Amino acid sequence: MTTSALFAGLATLDIVQLVERLPSPNEKVAALEFAVCAGGPATNAAVAFARCGGAPTLVTALPAHELTALVTGDLSRCGVDVLAAASYDGPPVTASIMVTRATGDRAVVSPSGVATGGGLAPVTEAPLDGVGAVLIDGYFPEISLPLAARARAAGIPVVLDAGSHKPHTDSVAAACDIAVVSDDYAPPGTRGEPEAVLAHLAGLGVGTAVITRGAGAVLWRSPQGAGEVEVPPVSPVIDTLGAGDFFHGALTWRIAELGRDDARLGEDIAFAASVVAESLGSFGTRAWLG
């Protein structure tokens, strides 16, 4: 039976341009390559989960708009089912992204406030039968928080994907079993220092936490212990877009496939880091899928 998981959160339409450098004010630059695909933290995590061999379902909000077909069509090609649990007005949230060729760094502009402002009325509840794990990214909390509560009540591990700390993040983190955050995650009073961040998460009731640090070692702490995992070196790095999301998706696959085991967390992190390494050598978030 194929391993399945639910990924609740943001789905965007991404317009990605590869450039030599970012433009100055009032300047136009020519793109070397471009791509149009679905994006968002939970969305890209689901794509990585499918790449690992799993059967993911993205639970999100999408509008009744002609551009939405571009999002769902791309995800279908990637092996991701989509459950539109709610809707909103206008076009899908669209992200404009520029990736600098020399470094792989990306600049992102996205009106994601629609996904955090509240007011959605979910109309569809995602079934939990056969689900091995649930990941939530903090967006559309009207969808993700009830889903997380149902999953935990059913004994299904819930993973948090948090790239940065936002006003609503603490309530989302408290709904999860495992928090996976980046080194940009800096709750008030922590200054982003790893020990302070881990203590902050523990104070919310999250005893198992992972901090990703780009090319630096991944830090982890659980009731079973603590440690760090070196990530595979990649040269050259072509594009870092989606790298953190792919890490979350691969880690969720390990948890869904093998069961949650904090004693195995270091091995799971090493696996997820190896999946990310595959994604860094090509432009965009789809070429590495093969």
Backbone as CSV, one residue per row, in Angstrom:
resi,resn,N_x,N_y,N_z,CA_x,CA_y,CA_z,C_x,C_y,C_z
1,MET,0.842,-1.196,0.000,0.000,0.000,0.000,0.877,1.246,0.000
2,THR,0.578,2.205,-0.886,1.377,3.416,-0.995,1.185,4.303,0.225
3,THR,2.295,4.815,0.752,2.254,5.685,1.918,1.584,7.003,1.568
4,SER,0.646,7.443,2.410,-0.067,8.684,2.122,0.100,9.682,3.257
5,ALA,-0.085,10.952,2.939,-0.020,12.023,3.933,-0.842,13.196,3.428
6,LEU,-1.249,14.042,4.362,-1.970,15.272,4.031,-1.059,16.467,4.263
7,PHE,-1.129,17.428,3.358,-0.337,18.649,3.444,-1.304,19.825,3.397
8,ALA,-1.452,20.521,4.515,-2.435,21.596,4.608,-1.737,22.948,4.600
9,GLY,-2.152,23.816,3.691,-1.552,25.137,3.664,-1.714,25.829,2.329
10,LEU,-0.715,26.612,1.989,-0.795,27.559,0.877,-0.484,26.907,-0.463
11,ALA,-1.294,27.238,-1.458,-1.006,26.893,-2.848,-0.975,28.189,-3.646
12,THR,0.119,28.424,-4.344,0.277,29.639,-5.131,0.523,29.284,-6.595
13,LEU,0.402,30.296,-7.434,0.868,30.198,-8.816,2.185,30.957,-8.875
14,ASP,3.276,30.246,-9.144,4.606,30.854,-9.135,5.065,31.181,-10.548
15,ILE,5.530,32.426,-10.736,6.182,32.852,-11.969,7.647,33.064,-11.616
16,VAL,8.514,32.171,-12.090,9.915,32.140,-11.658,10.813,32.537,-12.823
17,GLN,11.705,33.507,-12.573,12.625,33.992,-13.601,14.060,33.806,-13.127
18,LEU,14.913,33.252,-13.980,16.343,33.149,-13.695,17.042,34.363,-14.299
19,VAL,17.774,35.107,-13.465,18.415,36.352,-13.919,19.888,36.360,-13.524
20,GLU,20.668,37.167,-14.261,22.072,37.353,-13.883,22.175,38.145,-12.583
21,ARG,21.292,39.130,-12.428,21.266,39.954,-11.218,19.889,40.573,-11.090
22,LEU,19.563,41.002,-9.879,18.286,41.669,-9.666,18.311,43.052,-10.313
23,PRO,17.194,43.508,-10.880,17.185,44.825,-11.521,17.262,45.959,-10.506
24,SER,17.854,47.058,-10.939,17.847,48.292,-10.158,16.514,49.001,-10.384
25,PRO,16.206,50.052,-9.600,14.951,50.782,-9.821,14.841,51.291,-11.256
26,ASN,13.651,51.118,-11.838,13.353,51.575,-13.195,14.202,50.889,-14.268
27,GLU,14.699,49.701,-13.980,15.505,48.952,-14.944,14.809,47.656,-15.313
28,LYS,14.934,47.255,-16.565,14.461,45.956,-17.016,15.666,45.052,-17.256
29,VAL,15.532,43.789,-16.881,16.577,42.814,-17.185,15.932,41.642,-17.902
30,ALA,16.707,40.991,-18.753,16.197,39.846,-19.500,16.364,38.573,-18.680
31,ALA,15.324,37.764,-18.659,15.400,36.485,-17.965,16.138,35.467,-18.817
32,LEU,16.983,34.680,-18.171,17.710,33.620,-18.860,16.827,32.396,-19.065
33,GLU,15.969,32.110,-18.086,14.978,31.042,-18.149,13.774,31.473,-17.332
34,PHE,12.630,30.847,-17.560,11.481,31.112,-16.709,10.648,29.852,-16.590
35,ALA,9.851,29.823,-15.523,8.986,28.670,-15.281,7.690,29.145,-14.645
36,VAL,6.612,28.422,-14.920,5.306,28.681,-14.306,4.843,27.377,-13.678
37,CYS,4.590,27.398,-12.369,4.216,26.166,-11.680,3.507,26.504,-10.375
38,ALA,2.996,25.494,-9.717,2.401,25.678,-8.398,3.509,25.855,-7.367
39,GLY,3.200,26.591,-6.306,4.175,26.809,-5.240,3.489,26.939,-3.902
40,GLY,4.278,27.319,-2.904,3.798,27.410,-1.535,4.465,26.340,-0.690
41,PRO,4.662,26.589,0.607,5.387,25.639,1.453,4.776,24.244,1.486
42,ALA,3.504,24.132,1.843,2.874,22.813,1.900,2.813,22.168,0.516
43,THR,2.622,22.991,-0.503,2.524,22.484,-1.874,3.830,21.832,-2.310
44,ASN,4.943,22.543,-2.153,6.228,21.979,-2.561,6.625,20.794,-1.680
45,ALA,6.240,20.824,-0.419,6.497,19.668,0.445,5.762,18.443,-0.078
46,ALA,4.534,18.630,-0.530,3.768,17.518,-1.098,4.425,16.983,-2.362
47,VAL,4.985,17.879,-3.174,5.687,17.457,-4.388,6.877,16.570,-4.032
48,ALA,7.651,16.964,-3.015,8.793,16.153,-2.593,8.335,14.811,-2.039
49,PHE,7.226,14.796,-1.317,6.672,13.549,-0.781,6.337,12.595,-1.928
50,ALA,5.736,13.116,-2.987,5.436,12.285,-4.153,6.719,11.797,-4.812
51,ARG,7.735,12.664,-4.869,9.030,12.283,-5.456,9.661,11.119,-4.689
52,CYS,9.410,11.047,-3.379,9.938,9.968,-2.554,9.158,8.667,-2.725
53,GLY,8.047,8.724,-3.436,7.255,7.525,-3.680,5.925,7.487,-2.966
54,GLY,5.572,8.578,-2.264,4.332,8.607,-1.516,3.163,9.125,-2.326
55,ALA,1.980,9.092,-1.688,0.740,9.573,-2.301,0.212,10.732,-1.461
56,PRO,0.608,11.960,-1.784,0.197,13.109,-0.983,-1.102,13.734,-1.476
57,THR,-1.823,14.334,-0.536,-2.976,15.165,-0.868,-2.761,16.541,-0.268
58,LEU,-2.842,17.568,-1.097,-2.755,18.947,-0.634,-4.148,19.432,-0.263
59,VAL,-4.300,19.886,0.978,-5.572,20.419,1.463,-5.400,21.927,1.574
60,THR,-6.128,22.687,0.774,-5.860,24.115,0.658,-7.141,24.858,0.316
61,ALA,-7.008,26.158,0.095,-8.102,26.981,-0.428,-7.691,27.479,-1.807
62,LEU,-8.605,27.379,-2.754,-8.355,27.838,-4.115,-9.601,28.542,-4.642
63,PRO,-9.416,29.586,-5.441,-10.584,30.310,-5.951,-11.150,29.671,-7.214
64,ALA,-12.386,30.015,-7.505,-13.011,29.606,-8.765,-12.563,30.597,-9.840
65,HIS,-11.394,30.336,-10.426,-10.767,31.260,-11.362,-10.033,30.449,-12.423
66,GLU,-9.947,31.000,-13.640,-9.340,30.233,-14.729,-7.862,29.899,-14.472
67,LEU,-7.148,30.726,-13.710,-5.738,30.449,-13.435,-5.548,29.296,-12.454
68,THR,-6.586,28.951,-11.714,-6.472,27.849,-10.762,-6.154,26.538,-11.472
69,ALA,-6.596,26.389,-12.707,-6.313,25.165,-13.464,-4.820,24.979,-13.691
70,LEU,-4.058,26.073,-13.761,-2.605,25.951,-13.907,-1.994,25.335,-12.653
71,VAL,-2.519,25.704,-11.486,-2.022,25.169,-10.221,-2.348,23.686,-10.103
72,THR,-3.604,23.346,-10.293,-4.022,21.946,-10.114,-3.451,21.038,-11.200
73,GLY,-3.305,21.560,-12.406,-2.735,20.759,-13.484,-1.275,20.425,-13.224
74,ASP,-0.506,21.405,-12.758,0.898,21.154,-12.435,1.022,20.121,-11.325
75,LEU,0.202,20.237,-10.293,0.278,19.299,-9.180,-0.138,17.897,-9.589
76,SER,-1.104,17.788,-10.464,-1.500,16.475,-10.964,-0.332,15.801,-11.675
77,ARG,0.406,16.568,-12.468,1.571,16.010,-13.166,2.662,15.580,-12.185
78,CYS,2.696,16.208,-11.013,3.692,15.865,-9.999,3.236,14.739,-9.078
79,GLY,2.033,14.219,-9.276,1.536,13.134,-8.443,0.889,13.582,-7.156
80,VAL,0.419,14.830,-7.105,-0.201,15.378,-5.898,-1.699,15.562,-6.142
81,ASP,-2.520,14.918,-5.311,-3.953,15.177,-5.340,-4.248,16.492,-4.618
82,VAL,-5.305,17.167,-5.019,-5.667,18.449,-4.414,-7.087,18.378,-3.893
83,LEU,-7.254,18.759,-2.622,-8.577,18.898,-2.022,-8.770,20.367,-1.697
84,ALA,-9.638,21.027,-2.449,-9.949,22.440,-2.187,-10.993,22.482,-1.084
85,ALA,-10.528,22.708,0.147,-11.414,22.684,1.306,-12.147,23.996,1.509
86,ALA,-11.737,25.040,0.808,-12.378,26.355,0.916,-12.014,27.146,-0.327
87,SER,-12.650,28.308,-0.480,-12.400,29.161,-1.633,-12.247,30.603,-1.181
88,TYR,-11.705,31.430,-2.040,-11.633,32.873,-1.802,-11.815,33.580,-3.136
89,ASP,-12.051,34.872,-3.101,-12.337,35.631,-4.315,-11.056,35.995,-5.056
90,GLY,-11.217,36.239,-6.368,-10.100,36.705,-7.174,-9.271,35.574,-7.728
91,PRO,-8.094,35.897,-8.293,-7.200,34.862,-8.830,-6.464,34.148,-7.704
92,PRO,-5.823,33.013,-7.985,-5.003,32.367,-6.959,-3.854,33.279,-6.539
93,VAL,-3.412,33.134,-5.301,-2.248,33.890,-4.828,-1.093,33.632,-5.797
94,THR,-0.526,34.699,-6.333,0.515,34.578,-7.348,1.821,35.155,-6.823
95,ALA,2.900,34.390,-6.946,4.210,34.812,-6.471,5.110,35.133,-7.657
96,SER,5.761,36.299,-7.598,6.768,36.687,-8.586,8.139,36.429,-7.963
97,ILE,8.945,35.607,-8.618,10.192,35.134,-8.021,11.332,35.336,-9.005
98,MET,12.424,35.913,-8.518,13.640,36.041,-9.308,14.762,35.264,-8.631
99,VAL,15.419,34.406,-9.398,16.534,33.600,-8.909,17.816,34.109,-9.556
100,THR,18.816,34.451,-8.753,20.095,34.950,-9.262,20.994,33.777,-9.638
101,ARG,21.462,33.748,-10.889,22.176,32.585,-11.398,23.466,32.290,-10.633
102,ALA,24.222,33.304,-10.276,25.536,33.077,-9.670,25.456,32.442,-8.293
103,THR,24.386,32.702,-7.560,24.295,32.243,-6.165,23.159,31.264,-5.910
104,GLY,22.140,31.262,-6.776,20.956,30.454,-6.518,19.999,31.089,-5.538
105,ASP,20.325,32.275,-5.037,19.442,32.965,-4.098,18.190,33.451,-4.815
106,ARG,17.081,33.573,-4.046,15.838,34.003,-4.675,15.226,35.186,-3.945
107,ALA,14.528,36.011,-4.724,13.749,37.132,-4.189,12.293,36.871,-4.544
108,VAL,11.407,36.994,-3.552,10.015,36.589,-3.732,9.089,37.736,-3.348
109,VAL,8.114,37.997,-4.198,7.038,38.944,-3.889,5.725,38.190,-4.018
110,SER,4.935,38.160,-2.921,3.689,37.398,-2.941,2.681,38.017,-1.985
111,PRO,1.446,38.227,-2.433,0.406,38.770,-1.549,-0.243,37.671,-0.716
112,SER,0.518,37.087,0.216,0.032,35.914,0.935,-0.887,36.254,2.103
113,GLY,-1.201,37.539,2.296,-2.082,37.926,3.400,-3.447,37.275,3.334
114,VAL,-3.912,36.943,2.126,-5.215,36.282,1.987,-5.219,34.941,2.709
115,ALA,-4.025,34.364,2.893,-3.939,33.045,3.506,-3.738,33.096,5.015
116,THR,-3.619,34.291,5.591,-3.435,34.406,7.036,-4.464,35.313,7.689
117,GLY,-5.269,35.982,6.868,-6.159,36.994,7.415,-7.398,36.460,8.098
118,GLY,-7.699,35.181,7.930,-8.887,34.609,8.553,-10.130,34.891,7.738
119,GLY,-11.232,34.315,8.158,-12.506,34.577,7.506,-12.942,33.520,6.520
120,LEU,-12.081,32.548,6.225,-12.497,31.480,5.317,-13.501,30.559,6.012
121,ALA,-14.369,29.988,5.235,-15.322,29.014,5.771,-15.085,27.678,5.075
122,PRO,-14.276,26.785,5.676,-14.025,25.491,5.034,-15.328,24.737,4.775
123,VAL,-15.397,24.130,3.607,-16.619,23.424,3.223,-16.400,21.919,3.088
124,THR,-15.141,21.477,3.102,-14.838,20.064,2.924,-13.839,19.625,3.979
125,GLU,-14.083,18.487,4.613,-13.184,17.959,5.631,-12.365,16.822,5.036
126,ALA,-11.044,16.901,5.180,-10.169,15.879,4.608,-10.276,14.583,5.398
127,PRO,-10.476,13.454,4.725,-10.516,12.163,5.433,-9.129,11.761,5.906
128,LEU,-9.077,11.053,7.041,-7.812,10.637,7.636,-7.519,9.154,7.459
129,ASP,-8.394,8.421,6.827,-8.204,6.980,6.655,-6.907,6.700,5.897
130,GLY,-6.032,5.888,6.490,-4.802,5.490,5.826,-3.704,6.520,5.808
131,VAL,-3.912,7.662,6.455,-2.923,8.747,6.436,-1.831,8.468,7.468
132,GLY,-0.560,8.573,7.032,0.555,8.299,7.923,1.114,9.505,8.623
133,ALA,0.850,10.709,8.098,1.351,11.946,8.709,0.591,13.118,8.114
134,VAL,0.611,14.223,8.842,0.012,15.477,8.375,1.049,16.580,8.534
135,LEU,1.199,17.408,7.518,2.056,18.590,7.601,1.202,19.828,7.431
136,ILE,1.457,20.843,8.262,0.778,22.127,8.104,1.832,23.226,8.036
137,ASP,1.564,24.261,7.222,2.559,25.323,7.045,2.141,26.657,7.671
138,GLY,1.032,26.676,8.400,0.617,27.898,9.083,-0.333,28.768,8.296
139,TYR,-0.438,28.547,6.991,-1.392,29.305,6.187,-2.765,28.633,6.239
140,PHE,-3.798,29.427,5.979,-5.182,28.958,6.066,-5.423,28.195,7.370
141,PRO,-5.222,28.843,8.528,-5.399,28.136,9.803,-6.811,27.603,10.009
142,GLU,-7.793,28.193,9.322,-9.155,27.683,9.427,-9.247,26.250,8.909
143,ILE,-8.338,25.904,7.995,-8.285,24.550,7.450,-7.330,23.679,8.261
144,SER,-6.129,24.210,8.525,-5.067,23.369,9.074,-5.230,23.063,10.559
145,LEU,-5.716,24.006,11.354,-5.797,23.748,12.794,-6.827,22.673,13.142
146,PRO,-8.039,22.717,12.594,-8.963,21.596,12.867,-8.429,20.259,12.357
147,LEU,-7.746,20.280,11.204,-7.178,19.045,10.667,-6.101,18.502,11.606
148,ALA,-5.240,19.387,12.116,-4.192,18.955,13.039,-4.790,18.355,14.303
149,ALA,-5.846,18.961,14.819,-6.484,18.448,16.035,-7.072,17.066,15.802
150,ARG,-7.732,16.873,14.663,-8.300,15.571,14.344,-7.206,14.521,14.175
151,ALA,-6.099,14.913,13.517,-5.012,13.967,13.294,-4.384,13.533,14.611
152,ARG,-4.117,14.471,15.500,-3.488,14.119,16.774,-4.410,13.239,17.617
153,ALA,-5.708,13.531,17.551,-6.664,12.700,18.287,-6.675,11.270,17.756
154,ALA,-6.332,11.115,16.474,-6.297,9.792,15.849,-4.912,9.145,15.949
155,GLY,-3.965,9.817,16.617,-2.622,9.266,16.763,-1.738,9.440,15.547
156,ILE,-2.086,10.360,14.658,-1.298,10.622,13.454,-0.356,11.788,13.733
157,PRO,0.963,11.629,13.529,1.895,12.723,13.821,1.671,13.931,12.921
158,VAL,1.783,15.118,13.522,1.584,16.377,12.810,2.901,17.150,12.801
159,VAL,3.339,17.546,11.606,4.611,18.238,11.411,4.329,19.693,11.055
160,LEU,5.066,20.609,11.674,4.968,22.033,11.349,6.099,22.419,10.410
161,ASP,5.758,23.130,9.343,6.719,23.760,8.439,6.646,25.262,8.701
162,ALA,7.697,25.818,9.312,7.700,27.247,9.637,9.031,27.861,9.220
163,GLY,9.004,28.651,8.147,10.229,29.305,7.705,10.584,30.507,8.536
164,SER,9.573,31.224,9.002,9.802,32.407,9.831,8.685,32.495,10.862
165,HIS,8.917,33.307,11.899,7.911,33.472,12.943,6.958,34.590,12.564
166,LYS,5.665,34.300,12.631,4.624,35.276,12.329,3.698,35.380,13.531
167,PRO,2.840,36.408,13.589,1.988,36.582,14.776,1.151,35.365,15.135
168,HIS,0.754,34.575,14.133,-0.109,33.424,14.407,0.669,32.124,14.590
169,THR,2.004,32.170,14.470,2.775,30.928,14.413,2.728,30.136,15.715
170,ASP,2.707,30.817,16.855,2.743,30.090,18.122,1.532,29.170,18.270
171,SER,0.354,29.664,17.898,-0.844,28.833,18.029,-0.782,27.644,17.072
172,VAL,-0.151,27.840,15.907,-0.010,26.741,14.957,1.009,25.725,15.473
173,ALA,2.130,26.218,16.007,3.154,25.313,16.531,2.606,24.460,17.668
174,ALA,1.796,25.063,18.515,1.246,24.332,19.662,0.323,23.201,19.231
175,ALA,-0.118,23.223,17.978,-1.012,22.185,17.464,-0.250,21.015,16.852
176,CYS,1.103,21.052,16.899,1.927,20.074,16.188,2.743,19.213,17.141
177,ASP,3.185,18.069,16.629,4.054,17.169,17.376,5.527,17.452,17.119
178,ILE,5.852,17.826,15.888,7.233,18.052,15.469,7.284,19.394,14.744
179,ALA,8.153,20.290,15.194,8.313,21.586,14.535,9.605,21.576,13.730
180,VAL,9.497,21.912,12.455,10.672,22.044,11.597,10.721,23.500,11.153
181,VAL,11.720,24.230,11.650,11.815,25.662,11.398,13.162,25.972,10.754
182,SER,13.264,27.149,10.147,14.537,27.562,9.556,15.277,28.473,10.526
183,ASP,16.512,28.834,10.170,17.263,29.728,11.045,16.772,31.167,10.961
184,ASP,15.776,31.426,10.096,15.105,32.736,10.090,13.980,32.798,11.119
185,TYR,13.679,31.681,11.745,12.587,31.606,12.716,13.064,32.231,14.029
186,ALA,12.521,33.405,14.360,13.007,34.161,15.523,11.835,34.717,16.327
187,PRO,11.233,33.899,17.189,10.165,34.417,18.054,10.681,35.560,18.915
188,PRO,9.800,36.459,19.340,10.226,37.598,20.176,11.023,37.131,21.388
189,GLY,12.138,37.818,21.613,12.964,37.510,22.770,14.017,36.453,22.544
190,THR,14.013,35.812,21.360,14.985,34.742,21.106,16.162,35.196,20.265
191,ARG,15.990,36.278,19.497,17.000,36.753,18.537,17.432,35.652,17.561
192,GLY,16.592,34.645,17.436,16.885,33.563,16.512,17.974,32.614,16.981
193,GLU,18.417,32.740,18.216,19.464,31.862,18.736,18.888,30.465,18.945
194,PRO,19.568,29.436,18.424,18.985,28.089,18.440,18.517,27.620,19.805
195,GLU,19.298,27.811,20.847,18.888,27.335,22.172,17.619,28.031,22.623
196,ALA,17.525,29.332,22.343,16.342,30.095,22.749,15.129,29.679,21.926
197,VAL,15.325,29.418,20.631,14.221,28.979,19.772,13.707,27.616,20.227
198,LEU,14.625,26.702,20.511,14.210,25.375,20.976,13.471,25.466,22.305
199,ALA,13.941,26.348,23.190,13.257,26.528,24.475,11.869,27.125,24.270
200,HIS,11.750,28.059,23.332,10.455,28.673,23.027,9.472,27.613,22.536
201,LEU,9.917,26.755,21.627,9.039,25.710,21.100,8.653,24.720,22.193
202,ALA,9.627,24.370,23.049,9.320,23.457,24.153,8.279,24.064,25.083
203,GLY,8.338,25.377,25.275,7.354,26.052,26.114,5.955,26.022,25.536
204,LEU,5.868,25.824,24.213,4.564,25.694,23.551,4.069,24.257,23.565
205,GLY,4.884,23.359,24.117,4.509,21.951,24.160,5.066,21.124,23.030
206,VAL,5.958,21.715,22.227,6.562,20.995,21.099,7.923,20.467,21.550
207,GLY,7.978,19.211,21.931,9.207,18.660,22.479,10.210,18.217,21.439
208,THR,9.763,18.007,20.198,10.645,17.573,19.116,10.731,18.687,18.084
209,ALA,11.943,19.174,17.848,12.109,20.320,16.956,13.365,20.155,16.120
210,VAL,13.318,20.721,14.916,14.417,20.673,13.960,14.640,22.090,13.441
211,ILE,15.899,22.511,13.348,16.228,23.819,12.798,17.132,23.611,11.584
212,THR,16.646,23.996,10.399,17.471,23.932,9.193,18.238,25.238,9.058
213,ARG,19.462,25.144,8.497,20.324,26.329,8.416,21.016,26.411,7.058
214,GLY,20.239,26.245,5.995,20.817,26.330,4.661,21.880,25.262,4.457
215,ALA,23.090,25.705,4.112,24.197,24.775,3.904,24.831,24.329,5.214
216,GLY,24.403,24.915,6.336,24.932,24.525,7.627,24.265,23.279,8.168
217,ALA,24.840,22.725,9.208,24.305,21.505,9.809,22.897,21.741,10.346
218,VAL,22.052,20.729,10.220,20.689,20.767,10.752,20.740,20.401,12.238
219,LEU,20.107,21.223,13.070,20.071,20.969,14.502,18.764,20.291,14.868
220,TRP,18.792,19.405,15.850,17.559,18.756,16.295,17.608,18.489,17.789
221,ARG,16.413,18.452,18.357,16.271,18.105,19.766,14.952,17.379,19.952
222,SER,14.964,16.334,20.757,13.761,15.565,21.059,13.886,15.024,22.469
223,PRO,12.839,14.402,23.003,12.968,13.762,24.313,14.031,12.662,24.340
224,GLN,14.444,12.172,23.149,15.455,11.125,23.058,16.876,11.666,23.063
225,GLY,17.029,12.986,22.926,18.370,13.558,22.876,18.425,14.755,21.953
226,ALA,19.645,15.095,21.517,19.850,16.250,20.639,21.089,15.995,19.794
227,GLY,21.197,16.731,18.706,22.372,16.572,17.861,22.307,17.466,16.647
228,GLU,23.226,17.230,15.725,23.225,17.962,14.464,23.618,17.020,13.347
229,VAL,23.134,17.331,12.152,23.362,16.492,10.979,23.936,17.367,9.873
230,GLU,25.110,17.011,9.380,25.703,17.742,8.266,24.894,17.478,6.993
231,VAL,24.803,18.500,6.142,24.081,18.342,4.879,25.084,18.071,3.765
232,PRO,24.696,17.322,2.733,25.629,17.013,1.645,26.065,18.281,0.918
233,PRO,27.353,18.411,0.596,27.797,19.585,-0.171,27.274,19.509,-1.604
234,VAL,26.901,20.654,-2.149,26.405,20.738,-3.524,27.151,21.853,-4.241
235,SER,27.726,21.554,-5.404,28.423,22.564,-6.189,28.308,22.213,-7.677
236,PRO,27.817,23.161,-8.480,27.325,24.468,-8.052,25.868,24.395,-7.593
237,VAL,25.467,25.338,-6.751,24.063,25.497,-6.375,23.410,26.393,-7.420
238,ILE,22.456,25.849,-8.141,21.794,26.602,-9.211,20.594,27.378,-8.678
239,ASP,19.834,26.776,-7.762,18.579,27.401,-7.329,18.195,26.840,-5.957
240,THR,17.990,27.740,-4.994,17.565,27.310,-3.656,16.053,27.378,-3.470
241,LEU,15.331,27.800,-4.502,13.880,27.931,-4.376,13.250,26.586,-4.024
242,GLY,12.460,26.566,-2.963,11.754,25.362,-2.561,12.574,24.380,-1.748
243,ALA,13.853,24.672,-1.497,14.716,23.697,-0.826,14.191,23.337,0.559
244,GLY,13.823,24.338,1.339,13.293,24.063,2.670,12.009,23.265,2.612
245,ASP,11.160,23.584,1.657,9.893,22.860,1.517,10.146,21.394,1.161
246,PHE,11.118,21.164,0.279,11.437,19.784,-0.097,11.966,19.003,1.107
247,PHE,12.732,19.672,1.961,13.205,19.022,3.185,12.020,18.572,4.025
248,HIS,11.053,19.456,4.201,9.876,19.122,5.012,9.106,17.951,4.410
249,GLY,8.969,17.954,3.088,8.231,16.876,2.441,8.926,15.536,2.562
250,ALA,10.266,15.531,2.405,11.016,14.284,2.516,11.019,13.766,3.949
251,LEU,11.125,14.677,4.915,11.079,14.255,6.318,9.699,13.681,6.659
252,THR,8.660,14.316,6.150,7.310,13.809,6.381,7.125,12.435,5.761
253,TRP,7.745,12.207,4.601,7.658,10.891,3.980,8.273,9.825,4.874
254,ARG,9.430,10.127,5.464,10.063,9.148,6.354,9.165,8.832,7.554
255,ILE,8.559,9.871,8.104,7.699,9.672,9.273,6.457,8.873,8.892
256,ALA,5.867,9.200,7.748,4.669,8.474,7.306,4.996,7.037,6.913
257,GLU,6.142,6.831,6.295,6.529,5.508,5.803,6.980,4.584,6.929
258,LEU,7.765,5.106,7.870,8.393,4.277,8.894,7.778,4.438,10.273
259,GLY,6.902,5.429,10.435,6.351,5.729,11.745,7.215,6.741,12.479
260,ARG,6.604,7.482,13.367,7.376,8.455,14.128,8.248,7.725,15.149
261,ASP,9.544,8.064,15.167,10.477,7.480,16.118,11.564,8.513,16.369
262,ASP,11.496,9.214,17.500,12.470,10.262,17.790,13.889,9.715,17.875
263,ALA,14.040,8.441,18.215,15.374,7.848,18.271,16.007,7.749,16.882
264,ARG,15.182,7.808,15.839,15.649,7.704,14.457,15.725,9.069,13.781
265,LEU,15.477,10.144,14.508,15.314,11.457,13.898,16.546,11.889,13.116
266,GLY,17.724,11.638,13.637,18.933,12.020,12.909,19.018,11.351,11.552
267,GLU,18.654,10.076,11.469,18.653,9.368,10.189,17.609,9.948,9.241
268,ASP,16.449,10.288,9.768,15.401,10.878,8.942,15.838,12.223,8.386
269,ILE,16.515,13.014,9.212,17.015,14.320,8.764,18.050,14.144,7.660
270,ALA,18.958,13.171,7.829,19.976,12.925,6.809,19.329,12.534,5.485
271,PHE,18.276,11.722,5.540,17.569,11.359,4.308,16.970,12.595,3.655
272,ALA,16.284,13.424,4.445,15.652,14.622,3.886,16.684,15.557,3.277
273,ALA,17.841,15.694,3.924,18.894,16.562,3.391,19.425,16.030,2.059
274,SER,19.480,14.710,1.913,19.946,14.143,0.645,18.961,14.412,-0.482
275,VAL,17.666,14.434,-0.170,16.656,14.766,-1.180,16.805,16.215,-1.607
276,VAL,17.007,17.109,-0.637,17.197,18.525,-0.960,18.400,18.711,-1.874
277,ALA,19.491,18.007,-1.605,20.700,18.142,-2.413,20.420,17.867,-3.888
278,GLU,19.519,16.917,-4.158,19.160,16.620,-5.551,18.493,17.812,-6.226
279,SER,17.773,18.621,-5.436,16.989,19.714,-6.025,17.811,20.958,-6.319
280,LEU,18.994,21.081,-5.728,19.740,22.337,-5.793,20.510,22.528,-7.089
281,GLY,20.659,21.486,-7.876,21.506,21.568,-9.060,20.785,21.949,-10.334
282,SER,19.515,22.351,-10.251,18.774,22.718,-11.449,17.866,23.902,-11.159
283,PHE,17.487,24.623,-12.202,16.647,25.806,-12.051,15.187,25.413,-11.844
284,GLY,14.524,26.147,-10.938,13.105,25.930,-10.708,12.850,24.788,-9.739
285,THR,11.577,24.517,-9.521,11.191,23.505,-8.539,10.703,22.204,-9.163
286,ARG,10.890,22.051,-10.472,10.358,20.851,-11.127,11.412,20.063,-11.914
287,ALA,12.470,20.704,-12.409,13.442,20.013,-13.276,14.091,18.840,-12.555
288,TRP,14.290,18.950,-11.231,14.984,17.890,-10.492,14.141,16.625,-10.341
289,LEU,12.845,16.733,-10.621,11.961,15.582,-10.440,12.220,14.513,-11.490
290,GLY,12.861,14.887,-12.590,13.179,13.917,-13.627,12.062,13.689,-14.605
